[in-house]
Amino acid sequence: FKLADIYVATAVAIAASIAQIVYFHTRRGKVAPMHWLSLAIIVIFGGATLLLHDETFIKWKPTVLYWLFALVLLVGRAVFRRNLISALLPDLVLPEAVWGRVTWAWVAFLAAMGGANLYIAAHYNTDVWVNFKIWGGIGMFMLAAIGTVASVARYLPEKS
């Protein structure tokens, strides 16, 4: 985006997502459902951005992704009584109640991030949105990850 414009950046993001799928498939032999979902969303929203020459669609993409992940976690927990985050971290053994709190915290965080993205996209120019998405998003996800680790640290086994 900083070197060209939002349309070039969108095309590069689509190409990078496809390359990521190819890499995972050739190196690991398997592509996680989360990566397929991310690819589908970037292709749909990025494709709409390029075809219609309207940057609104690519600005919605993070919100759709965050809210879909939040919905998957919510349905997994509320409907199927499963903690999907624990499935992503099989070597981490925590009490069920702790996994529940971690899951609900991430549902709330992802919902808030989606709302924040929509707000920034609707009220600020594309340059501000890109900076928020890159730097604000990375910062907020790092803080959420640090908060998650801090909240479960007392349950981790001690190293001998």
VENKADA-V513119 format. One record per residue. N is the residue number from 1. PSI is psi in radians with two decimals (NA if undefined). OMEGA is omega as a letter, one per 30 degrees, with the letter a starting at -180 (none if undefined). D_CENTER is the distance of its C-alpha to the mean C-alpha in whole Angstrom. Layout:
<<N:PSI:OMEGA:D_CENTER> <N:PSI:OMEGA:D_CENTER>>
This chain:
<<1:-0.73:a:20> <2:-0.44:a:22> <3:-0.44:a:25> <4:-1.82:l:25> <5:-3.10:a:23> <6:-0.50:a:20> <7:-0.72:l:21> <8:-0.78:l:22> <9:-0.67:l:18> <10:-0.78:l:17> <11:-0.71:l:19> <12:-0.71:l:18> <13:-0.71:l:14> <14:-0.83:l:16> <15:-0.73:l:18> <16:-0.66:l:16> <17:-0.70:l:13> <18:-0.76:l:17> <19:-0.66:l:18> <20:-0.76:l:15> <21:-0.79:l:16> <22:-0.76:l:20> <23:-0.89:a:19> <24:-0.71:a:18> <25:-0.75:a:20> <26:-0.63:a:23> <27:-0.65:a:23> <28:-0.28:a:21> <29:0.00:a:23> <30:2.52:l:20> <31:2.21:a:16> <32:2.55:l:14> <33:-0.62:l:13> <34:-0.67:l:9> <35:-0.65:l:10> <36:-0.73:l:13> <37:-0.77:l:10> <38:-0.73:l:8> <39:-0.80:a:12> <40:-0.75:a:13> <41:-0.74:l:11> <42:-0.65:l:12> <43:-0.76:a:15> <44:-0.95:a:16> <45:-0.65:l:15> <46:-0.71:l:16> <47:-0.74:l:19> <48:-0.68:l:20> <49:-0.80:a:20> <50:-0.78:a:22> <51:-0.72:a:24> <52:-0.05:a:25> <53:0.89:a:25> <54:1.97:a:23> <55:-0.16:l:20> <56:-0.72:a:19> <57:-0.76:a:17> <58:-0.49:l:14> <59:-0.47:l:14> <60:-0.40:a:13> <61:-0.84:a:10> <62:-0.70:l:7> <63:-0.80:l:9> <64:-0.79:a:9> <65:-0.85:l:6> <66:-0.80:a:5> <67:-0.58:l:9> <68:-0.78:l:9> <69:-0.74:l:7> <70:-0.74:l:9> <71:-0.73:l:12> <72:-0.79:l:12> <73:-0.75:a:12> <74:-0.85:a:15> <75:-0.72:l:17> <76:-0.75:a:17> <77:-0.88:a:18> <78:-0.66:a:20> <79:-0.84:a:22> <80:-0.04:l:22> <81:0.64:l:22> <82:2.55:l:20> <83:1.76:a:17> <84:-0.45:l:14> <85:-0.67:l:13> <86:-0.53:l:17> <87:-0.52:l:17> <88:-0.37:a:14> <89:1.15:a:16> <90:-0.40:a:20> <91:-0.17:a:22> <92:2.00:a:21> <93:2.04:l:23> <94:2.72:l:23> <95:2.60:a:25> <96:-0.70:a:24> <97:-0.62:l:24> <98:-0.79:l:22> <99:-0.66:l:19> <100:-0.81:l:19> <101:-0.71:l:19> <102:-0.78:a:16> <103:-0.86:a:14> <104:-0.63:l:16> <105:-0.73:l:14> <106:-0.59:l:11> <107:-0.84:l:11> <108:-0.76:a:13> <109:-0.85:a:11> <110:-0.67:l:8> <111:-0.76:l:11> <112:-0.72:l:12> <113:-0.70:l:9> <114:-0.76:l:10> <115:-0.74:l:13> <116:-0.73:l:14> <117:-0.80:l:12> <118:-0.72:l:15> <119:-0.87:a:17> <120:-0.76:a:17> <121:-0.65:a:17> <122:-0.47:a:20> <123:-0.12:a:22> <124:2.86:a:22> <125:3.00:a:22> <126:-0.65:l:20> <127:-0.78:l:21> <128:-0.75:l:20> <129:-0.78:l:16> <130:-0.79:l:15> <131:-0.72:l:16> <132:-0.80:a:14> <133:-0.80:a:11> <134:-1.13:a:12> <135:-0.78:l:14> <136:-0.76:a:13> <137:-0.83:l:10> <138:-0.79:l:10> <139:-0.78:a:13> <140:-0.70:l:12> <141:-0.64:l:9> <142:-0.76:l:12> <143:-0.71:l:14> <144:-0.71:l:12> <145:-0.75:l:12> <146:-0.74:l:16> <147:-0.68:l:17> <148:-0.83:l:16> <149:-0.76:l:18> <150:-0.64:a:21> <151:-0.38:a:21> <152:-0.05:a:21> <153:-0.68:a:23> <154:-0.26:l:27> <155:-0.12:a:26> <156:2.55:l:25> <157:2.57:l:28> <158:2.48:l:31> <159:2.44:a:31> <160:NA:none:35>>
